[in-house]
């Protein structure tokens, strides 16, 4: 907006008030608003994401929208700064808020009989800051400041002082302003502060006041040393702040050039900076005829003069107010935001709407200049800006800002920044977003990354996805920052709060990410905190496939684990290479498959550990128990490889043909079928689930069983193996296996009580392993020979008590299958359905780190994403480390140009009594005589109220009788006439012929006080019960508010044209009306009437104490004249009194 010299100037939105109804060109008129325009937020300010802030509907409705929006904007600023909000909880973080107005307080508390829930805390100005501190758990100072227009810059000054004192570690500095009530908009024009056009003509010869604007702004300030330590992206460096007051001036609202100049000088002296070093000045620049020249003189006598003395070019000056309006309590921050943007981009922008320079501004003499168009920063090197802000009561504030890059580079400091550098700016300039003395790990933009997203409500995930997709689609990021993608992953995973509803996607480029986001992110259930309740399920031999996990070899941790396994194998005499054999079809041979499956599983466990994903329990199927024991820290890496390798060698030595059969049987049914074949010709090899078993044995016995079971209509399928595992066939190599294993390491359970022990549930014994000593060589021989009691082991796992001696089982929060494929999901879910009534366990996710035929990077990152989305702790940075060792990738930058949080603004919250709404939206404008409809006036008895003042209707003063100002009787009739007219429907007014008064009586004179005092009048109309358009009226008044005087009453009727039928007779009332019109017409056209010397006539009246009018009167008939135009030409009423 500012770079293109655009403005947000617009008419007052109709949801605030009807600008036309309230409008009156005289700013001094009570109850009228001269200004019809301003600068307003393009949103419904009543909408609020109440659930996000744990706010009930009643609380939200009562709460000032400024406070609501500040909560949202505060969160956005914290998020933009890359600070997870939970990190601020109970921290020494301050909250300083500038606020000048309280419109909603006036709106919502207008009617004491209808105020909102907890209205005191909902509208108190103290709560503007306090509520932010409460919600985010901030323990630093919390205060709302009102120094009028300088409030937010005063807030920034106090926040910086607090940081200097060590009172706070971080501070939120905010400014708020909403324009909701016509009352405030009426007050300011009455002080002749506002421009009639509602826009600040800053620096222009049209300067005639300021244009009001709305704004909610917030920024995060920290000590530079803390920002460097935390790796924050530094937007700018605050070099100095200052504040003072004007002191005694001719009037309290008149600024002082000397005081402003003194503040500038003192602020630069305190910062130890030469005033000549500043290239741009963001002025307060409200566009007032008095304020602008005074401020420019102060700038000229300080910075302008210093630059001139130093032989430097003119100081550039500008103001944001013509673009976004004077946002009052937020205006200081508006200038700061503009200044930061200019510093970061190295550009100066023109001030909107400067057509003809104010002749009082002697820019060339003062060594000042206005940017006429968007231009590059005028000087090479360091960029510096000064910002002014003044309150209308004389409270002045000043801030000095430097761009981050040059400040850091000049001091050889390394940190992230957002400064954009021009190729001519510095010989060593870099747009990397980090000071040039730093280093960043070279980006690998083709590497796949896990990108995570979270919101407070489920629908918010798609809102967030759409926002990011649109952002990616409209910016040319790839060319401007090659590290964008890695920085994006870092920002989303480490520098954002992880909220309740989560989702993720995997992508390697901006284009792929945008495509994924437009397709929509996975819809996942609400996350819940899961601590140590993951189950790792380890696949047994048989699920292997060529190339399994190959893509993960590029991952640092995975590759390091595989390399360690290779060294261990070589020490055992292995002659083949893991990576080579992984790609071959020979992977299905037992001498390879046993070992390679375990190598893969151990590497996956190491990878998951590097992501800080730890199991609460492990369970393995068959040879999967080897890696399960390793994951539970019951055996070492070396033992795991040894056990698997010699098992494979031993299994390969079996020459006896065998077969295996998968069957959909219970354990008991399997026993019955096995009785149909000779003893040990076939045995129960595996009990996979309550309804799934595996049979193993001689080929002929297995073939027979397959035929019998299938004939009975039950599932039976022969497996593609030639060895009868877990059958008597394995006894032939048991001794050799035992001897090859030799002595295993003695590894005890960890003694670190801070680390929760991982349980291993044995599928050999069907229970939890109680001691590492159980896992000796004999155990592994039995594991190879005997039945796999997988169903029993998992059942025991599901029933395992959360605490010793208690019956309540552990609520397992997820199952991760670690192996070549997701082969055990079906059996595990069957076991859960039979053994666990717990809904949490039944709904727990079941994931696989590797799946057959899929890219292992995709599946592993997807598993990490799913675990994170369900609430498990996952080190997302480590998951995205890829080829780098976790924790060694350097120079990640917090991105500051990402979409803000997409609030749930589907609901509107507002508390306003009927009475106040009627006041804010009167049904008709105030007229001079009738006034305005009473608040909440009823159509059953409409009423109008007015304040008659000589200052607003000076002609009344001329109706003076014996020295007393009397309101004319004709004026009372006009009040009744106008009131009756306002009751007429719009469509009926075209048929209106005129008005008829009957039975009018004047009881008491209506005395109008002189000067600014007023008499308050009321007109009451009582509609006739049977005659439409006929009313009894009463005019009464009060000057004390306690006693009322009745002045006039009677009947007034609206007379319409009536289409009579041929048989309908004309009524007597119609005849009378036509007769009166005929008489009037004759009088008006009588050329023989004697002319009257009007001036002489009034001189005579004045001589007898009836004062003549103060203005020239034409020769007219001196009586009330009501003239009605033809119906098809509209209605015009002329009153001549």
C-alpha positions, -999 to 999 in steps of 0.1 A, spaced: 0 0 0 26 25 10 51 17 -18 23 22 -44 11 54 -27 -23 39 -20 -48 47 7 -74 28 27 -97 59 29 -134 49 28 -168 59 41 -178 49 76 -189 12 73 -227 7 78 -221 -17 107 -206 12 127 -233 38 121 -251 54 93 -228 82 83 -255 100 63 -280 99 91 -255 114 116 -239 138 92 -241 176 96 -215 199 80 -212 221 112 -186 205 135 -199 225 164 -234 211 161 -243 189 190 -253 154 179 -241 159 144 -209 144 128 -192 165 102 -169 136 91 -183 108 70 -151 90 61 -120 74 77 -99 43 76 -115 11 88 -105 -25 91 -119 -47 62 -134 -73 85 -162 -78 109 -147 -67 141 -173 -86 161 -160 -119 149 -136 -137 172 -120 -171 177 -133 -175 212 -125 -212 216 -89 -206 208 -86 -183 238 -107 -205 261 -134 -178 261 -171 -186 266 -197 -170 243 -209 -147 271 -174 -136 280 -166 -130 243 -197 -109 237 -190 -87 267 -153 -83 259 -142 -52 240 -134 -62 204 -101 -43 208 -91 -68 235 -103 -97 214 -84 -87 183 -54 -78 204 -53 -114 217 -53 -126 181 -27 -101 169 -5 -108 199 -5 -145 190 3 -136 154 32 -114 165 46 -141 188 42 -167 160 58 -143 135 88 -139 159 92 -177 159 84 -181 196 61 -210 206 37 -195 230 42 -222 255 78 -209 259 65 -176 272 44 -193 300 56 -180 334 84 -160 317 95 -125 326 77 -111 295 60 -77 298 30 -64 280 27 -28 272 -4 -16 253 -13 19 240 -50 27 239 -68 60 235 -105 52 231 -132 30 248 -160 29 222 -172 -6 231 -174 3 268 -198 31 258 -217 8 234 -221 -22 257 -226 -4 291 -250 23 278 -280 6 295 -274 -4 331 -302 -29 329 -286 -47 300 -248 -51 305 -226 -80 295 -213 -109 315 -184 -98 337 -185 -64 321 -160 -48 345 -132 -71 334 -145 -73 298 -142 -35 292 -117 -22 317 -88 -5 299 -64 -22 324 -76 -55 310 -64 -47 275 -29 -55 285 -37 -77 315 -58 -102 295 -29 -107 271 -6 -114 301 -31 -137 317 -38 -158 286 -1 -162 276 11 -166 312 34 -135 311 48 -125 344 65 -92 335 49 -58 339 14 -55 323 -1 -21 317 -23 -2 293 -11 34 285 -32 64 274 -11 93 263 -35 98 234 -19 95 200 15 87 213 3 58 235 19 29 216 53 47 212 53 54 249 46 17 254 76 9 233 98 33 253 87 18 286 93 -18 273 128 -9 262 135 7 296 123 -25 313 147 -45 292 176 -22 300 168 -26 337 167 -64 334 131 -64 347 120 -83 316 135 -108 292 109 -101 264 81 -77 259 50 -75 238 43 -39 227 9 -32 212 -14 -4 202 -52 -7 196 -79 14 181 -114 7 169 -140 32 158 -174 18 169 -194 46 185 -205 78 168 -200 95 202 -162 96 199 -163 106 163 -185 135 174 -162 147 201 -131 152 180 -146 174 152 -161 196 180 -124 203 189 -117 210 152 -91 182 152 -105 161 123 -104 167 86 -139 171 72 -129 147 44 -117 122 70 -81 121 56 -48 135 68 -35 159 42 0 156 56 25 181 42 -2 194 18 -17 229 16 -51 212 22 -41 202 57 -72 207 78 -72 180 105 -66 143 107 -85 113 94 -93 87 120 -82 51 114 -85 17 130 -55 -5 138 -44 -33 161 -6 -38 161 19 -58 182 56 -64 181 80 -84 201 111 -68 216 141 -86 232 176 -76 242 198 -81 212 221 -105 231 191 -127 238 179 -126 202 214 -136 191 215 -164 216 180 -177 205 187 -176 168 158 -152 162 153 -134 130 160 -98 139 138 -73 120 156 -42 132 177 -29 161 163 -2 184 191 22 190 173 46 214 139 57 227 128 88 245 97 106 259 89 140 273 60 165 275 54 199 259 51 217 292 32 250 292 19 260 257 -8 285 247 -33 257 249 -32 221 261 -36 208 226 -11 230 210 23 212 204 57 227 211 84 227 185 110 234 212 99 204 233 99 181 203 134 193 192 146 188 228 133 152 228 150 144 195 183 158 208 182 141 241 173 107 225 202 109 201 226 120 229 215 91 252 220 67 223 254 81 215 245 87 179 251 117 156 219 132 143 235 135 109 236 97 106 198 94 100 186 93 64 148 91 70 123 105 95 88 90 100 69 120 113 38 121 133 23 141 104 -14 142 113 -22 168 86 -33 195 111 -27 231 101 -8 238 133 8 205 141 27 198 109 46 230 106 56 228 143 68 192 140 88 200 108 104 230 124 116 206 152 130 181 127 146 209 107 164 224 138 178 190 148 184 164 122 180 186 92 205 211 106 229 184 116 230 169 81 234 203 66 263 211 89 279 177 79 275 186 43 250 158 37 220 157 15 185 165 27 168 143 53 138 125 38 106 128 57 73 110 54 42 99 72 20 68 70 -12 85 81 -26 95 47 -24 58 38 -38 41 68 -52 70 88 -44 82 122 -48 51 143 -46 71 175 -36 46 202 -18 25 176 -4 53 155 31 52 169 35 15 161 20 21 126 50 44 120 73 18 134 59 -9 112 64 13 81 99 22 92 109 -15 97 95 -24 62 115 5 47 147 -6 65 143 -42 55 137 -34 18 161 -5 16 134 16 0 117 49 8 81 55 -2 61 87 -10 35 101 14 1 97 -2 -18 127 -15 8 154 -14 -3 175 -44 6 210 -34 32 214 -6 20 234 24 36 268 19 45 269 56 69 240 51 102 255 39 118 222 30 147 234 10 157 259 37 154 233 64 174 206 45 144 184 43 128 165 14 98 144 7 102 112 -14 82 119 -45 81 82 -55 93 49 -43 131 51 -43 162 32 -31 177 40 2 196 73 -3 229 62 12 251 31 11 257 11 42 239 15 75 202 25 73 187 46 102 152 59 108 137 83 134 101 80 144 80 107 161 47 104 179 28 130 199 -3 130 220 -28 159 218 -21 166 255 16 171 249 30 137 256 58 132 230 78 100 222 107 93 199 124 61 186 156 55 166 159 23 145 187 7 125 185 -21 99 195 -54 113 221 -64 87 244 -35 88 242 -32 126 252 -69 129 278 -68 102 295 -37 115 300 -54 149 309 -88 134 278 -104 150 262 -135 135 224 -138 134 194 -141 111 178 -111 96 153 -101 69 172 -72 54 172 -72 16 205 -59 2 210 -42 -30 239 -53 -52 255 -19 -49 248 -17 -11 279 -36 0 307 -54 -18 303 -83 5 265 -81 7 244 -113 8 207 -119 8 210 -151 27 192 -137 56 222 -141 79 249 -117 86 278 -123 62 302 -134 89 280 -164 97 278 -198 79 249 -219 70 247 -255 61 244 -257 23 208 -264 14 197 -296 -1 166 -284 -18 158 -318 -34 157 -335 0 122 -345 11 110 -328 42 82 -333 67 61 -301 69 37 -299 98 7 -277 104 -16 -273 134 -46 -253 144 -70 -251 174 -100 -264 155 -102 -291 129 -115 -270 101 -86 -247 107 -62 -272 91 -77 -266 57 -79 -229 62 -42 -230 70 -34 -252 40 -53 -228 17 -34 -198 32 0 -214 26 -10 -227 -9 -20 -192 -19 11 -177 -4 33 -201 -22 14 -195 -55 19 -158 -54 55 -153 -44 86 -162 -63 104 -178 -34 126 -203 -51 146 -176 -69 148 -152 -40 159 -176 -13 173 -211 -22 171 -220 15 134 -212 18 123 -248 19 146 -259 47 138 -227 66 101 -233 61 103 -268 76 124 -255 105 100 -226 112 69 -249 111 84 -276 132 105 -257 158 93 -221 158 55 -227 160 32 -238 188 19 -273 181 -18 -270 186 -46 -296 191 -55 -305 155 -25 -314 134 -17 -326 100 13 -328 77 26 -333 42 59 -344 27 75 -325 -1 108 -317 -16 100 -284 -35 78 -254 -33 58 -267 -63 52 -301 -48 42 -285 -14 18 -261 -31 2 -290 -50 -1 -311 -18 -17 -282 0 -42 -275 -27 -53 -312 -26 -59 -309 11 -41 -321 42 -50 -354 59 -78 -351 83 -67 -365 116 -83 -367 151 -74 -343 179 -40 -349 193 -36 -359 229 -5 -359 251 12 -392 247 41 -400 270 60 -433 267 30 -453 255 41 -463 221 43 -500 211 70 -510 186 59 -542 168 87 -560 150 80 -580 119 95 -615 116 113 -630 86 92 -634 54 82 -598 48 116 -588 32 118 -575 -3 146 -563 -26 155 -527 -20 137 -524 13 146 -492 30 172 -483 3 162 -446 2 171 -442 39 207 -451 33 212 -414 25 200 -405 60 230 -399 83 217 -419 113 204 -448 93 236 -450 72 257 -449 104 237 -477 119 240 -498 87 277 -492 86 281 -502 122 262 -534 114 285 -540 85 316 -538 107 300 -562 132 292 -587 104 328 -585 91 340 -592 126 319 -623 125 335 -634 92 307 -623 69 319 -619 33 289 -601 18 279 -564 18 247 -553 33 239 -526 8 246 -548 -22 226 -578 -9 196 -555 -1 191 -550 -38 193 -587 -48 166 -613 -52 187 -635 -29 173 -615 -1 148 -643 4 174 -668 12 176 -674 50 214 -667 52 206 -632 40 170 -625 50 175 -631 87 204 -608 90 191 -581 66 158 -578 83 175 -573 117 200 -548 102 170 -529 88 151 -530 121 181 -520 142 188 -491 118 151 -480 120 152 -482 158 183 -460 158 166 -436 134 135 -434 156 157 -428 186 173 -399 169 138 -385 164 133 -390 202 106 -416 195 109 -442 222 87 -472 228 70 -479 260 69 -516 250 81 -538 222 69 -571 209 84 -592 181 71 -619 159 95 -648 155 130 -634 146 115 -599 150 121 -605 187 159 -598 181 153 -562 172 125 -559 198 150 -568 225 175 -543 211 148 -516 211 140 -524 247 178 -520 255 179 -556 266 206 -567 241 234 -547 224 237 -538 187 265 -564 184 245 -592 200 215 -584 178 236 -587 146 253 -618 159 220 -636 169 205 -628 135 235 -636 114 242 -671 129 205 -678 129 205 -672 92 235 -694 87 220 -722 107 186 -720 90 203 -722 56 218 -755 66 184 -772 68 181 -795 39 148 -813 48 119 -800 26 92 -783 46 62 -761 42 41 -736 61 4 -728 60 -15 -697 71 -50 -705 83 -80 -686 97 -83 -707 128 -83 -704 165 -56 -721 185 -81 -748 196 -94 -754 160 -58 -757 148 -51 -784 174 -81 -804 161 -70 -802 125 -34 -812 135 -48 -844 151 -57 -855 116 -20 -859 106 7 -879 122 23 -866 154 48 -837 147 42 -842 109 28 -807 113 27 -784 143 13 -751 154 41 -727 144 25 -693 152 -5 -681 170 -8 -647 152 -42 -636 166 -73 -652 182 -84 -663 147 -52 -666 128 -25 -693 130 4 -706 110 10 -744 107 45 -758 98 59 -792 90 62 -819 64 51 -809 28 26 -838 25 11 -830 59 7 -793 51 -8 -801 17 -34 -824 34 -43 -798 60 -47 -771 34 -72 -793 15 -92 -803 46 -94 -767 60 -103 -752 26 -130 -779 22 -145 -768 55 -149 -733 40 -121 -718 61 -92 -697 50 -60 -717 42 -31 -706 21 3 -722 17 33 -698 22 61 -695 -3 88 -710 18 107 -743 16 117 -744 53 94 -755 81 103 -728 106 91 -733 142 88 -770 137 108 -801 146 127 -795 114 147 -768 132 161 -792 158 186 -803 132 205 -770 135 197 -760 171 230 -772 186 250 -755 158 230 -723 163 236 -724 200 273 -729 196 277 -702 170 261 -677 193 286 -684 220 287 -659 248 263 -630 246 269 -597 263 256 -592 298 234 -562 296 213 -550 325 184 -527 325 193 -490 328 196 -477 363 186 -442 353 153 -437 371 146 -406 350 142 -428 319 111 -449 318 119 -486 313 108 -501 280 89 -534 284 95 -563 261 67 -588 257 80 -621 246 62 -641 219 81 -671 231 69 -670 266 37 -650 261 46 -625 288 69 -596 297 106 -602 300 115 -596 336 153 -596 333 179 -593 305 193 -626 318 163 -644 303 175 -635 268 204 -659 268 215 -682 239 190 -709 250 162 -683 246 171 -676 210 174 -713 201 139 -718 216 127 -688 197 137 -705 165 122 -739 173 91 -733 193 56 -719 186 54 -681 183 29 -670 209 24 -636 193 -13 -634 202 -6 -642 239 22 -617 241 2 -589 226 -28 -598 248 -6 -596 279 8 -563 267 -28 -549 264 -36 -560 299 -4 -549 315 -12 -526 345 -2 -490 344 10 -493 380 22 -523 399 -6 -539 419 -33 -521 400 -57 -535 374 -61 -505 352 -41 -513 320 -17 -489 302 -35 -469 276 -13 -476 246 -13 -446 223 0 -461 191 16 -490 174 46 -487 151 56 -517 130 93 -518 125 104 -540 97 102 -545 59 64 -541 57 32 -536 76 26 -573 80 12 -575 115 -14 -548 115 -43 -572 109 -33 -596 137 -27 -568 161 -60 -552 155 -78 -585 159 -61 -590 192 -71 -555 203 -107 -560 193 -109 -592 215 -88 -581 245 -91 -544 249 -123 -526 258 -104 -493 259 -115 -469 232 -82 -451 232 -63 -483 223 -88 -493 197 -85 -459 180 -47 -457 184 -29 -453 151 -10 -483 136 19 -472 115 48 -487 96 82 -471 91 88 -490 59 62 -505 35 67 -528 5 71 -510 -28 71 -475 -13 98 -449 -9 112 -454 26 118 -417 32 81 -411 25 69 -438 48 93 -430 76 85 -393 75 48 -401 72 52 -422 104 69 -394 121 41 -370 110 14 -394 121 30 -398 155 34 -361 159 -1 -354 148 -15 -378 174 4 -361 202 36 -381 205 69 -362 211 88 -363 178 120 -342 172 109 -328 139 142 -311 133 160 -345 136 134 -360 113 142 -334 87 180 -336 92 184 -361 63 220 -364 53 231 -342 82 237 -355 117 209 -343 140 218 -311 157 246 -302 133 226 -284 106 233 -247 111 219 -214 101 182 -222 100 162 -190 98 128 -182 112 107 -171 82 88 -139 89 68 -136 57 45 -166 62 7 -165 64 -6 -157 99 -28 -180 119 -62 -185 101 -86 -176 128 -120 -192 131 -142 -162 125 -174 -181 118 -191 -167 149 -198 -131 159 -199 -119 195 -215 -86 204 -233 -72 234 -254 -41 228 -287 -32 244 -317 -24 222 -316 10 236 -279 16 226 -284 1 191 -314 25 186 -291 53 197 -263 43 173 -287 37 144 -315 63 147 -343 59 122 -339 94 109 -314 123 112 -317 151 136 -336 181 122 -334 216 135 -369 218 149 -381 182 154 -348 167 165 -342 130 164 -363 100 172 -361 89 208 -339 58 215 -360 27 211 -390 48 201 -422 27 196 -443 29 164 -473 26 188 -464 61 202 -434 76 184 -414 103 202 -387 127 192 -363 147 213 -344 178 205 -321 204 221 -330 239 210 -300 262 212 -295 297 199 -259 287 187 -274 261 164 -306 280 153 -297 317 156 -329 328 140 -348 318 171 -331 346 190 -350 371 167 -383 359 181 -380 379 213 -410 392 232 -404 417 259 -368 406 261 -376 369 263 -367 345 235 -398 325 226 -399 296 203 -425 304 176 -459 286 178 -455 278 141 -423 259 150 -443 236 173 -466 229 144 -437 222 122 -424 197 148 -457 178 147 -458 181 109 -422 166 105 -429 139 130 -460 128 112 -441 129 79 -415 105 93 -442 80 101 -452 78 64 -440 49 44 -416 57 17 -440 46 -11 -469 66 3 -450 99 2 -456 103 -35 -494 104 -28 -491 130 -1 -510 162 -7 -503 180 26 -511 181 63 -541 191 83 -542 204 118 -573 203 140 -581 212 176 -547 228 181 -541 245 215 -511 264 228 -509 263 266 -476 278 276 -448 297 259 -416 277 251 -387 298 264 -353 293 247 -322 301 268 -295 323 253 -259 313 245 -249 276 246 -276 265 270 -305 245 256 -340 236 263 -348 200 257 -380 193 238 -402 163 233 -428 156 206 -452 127 212 -475 113 186 -504 90 194 -518 73 163 -556 72 158 -569 37 164 -590 37 133 -578 64 109 -543 58 94 -521 88 92 -539 108 120 -522 115 153 -528 134 185 -496 153 192 -481 169 223 -451 192 225 -434 196 259 -400 207 273 -377 207 302 -346 227 313 -340 208 345 -346 172 336 -370 168 365 -401 189 356 -418 190 322 -440 217 307 -467 211 281 -468 237 254 -490 226 226 -513 198 216 -537 190 189 -543 166 160 -523 164 128 -532 143 97 -514 132 66 -536 140 36 -532 117 6 -547 117 -29 -576 93 -31 -588 76 -62 -627 77 -60 -649 53 -77 -679 65 -98 -703 56 -71 -683 68 -42 -692 101 -26 -667 128 -17 -663 130 21 -668 162 40 -631 162 50 -621 161 13 -645 190 5 -630 211 33 -595 204 22 -602 214 -14 -619 245 -2 -589 256 19 -566 250 -10 -588 271 -32 -588 300 -8 -550 298 -4 -546 298 -42 -567 330 -45 -548 348 -18 -515 339 -34 -525 351 -68 -542 383 -57 -524 411 -76 -545 438 -60 -531 431 -25 -515 462 -9 -477 459 -7 -462 459 28 -429 477 37 -414 447 55 -384 464 70 -405 492 83 -430 468 96 -403 450 117 -389 483 129 -423 490 143 -424 456 159 -390 462 175 -402 495 189 -428 476 208 -402 450 220 -407 425 193 -372 422 177 -370 421 140 -350 394 122 -313 399 118 -314 390 81 -331 406 51 -365 392 44 -382 393 11 -418 404 7 -437 373 17 -470 365 33 -462 366 70 -477 334 81 -468 297 80 -467 286 44 -469 250 36 -464 244 -1 -467 209 -16 -455 201 -51 -473 179 -76 -472 142 -64 -450 130 -93 -423 156 -86 -415 146 -51 -422 164 -18 -407 197 -9 -416 216 23 -409 253 28 -413 269 62 -415 307 64 -418 319 100 
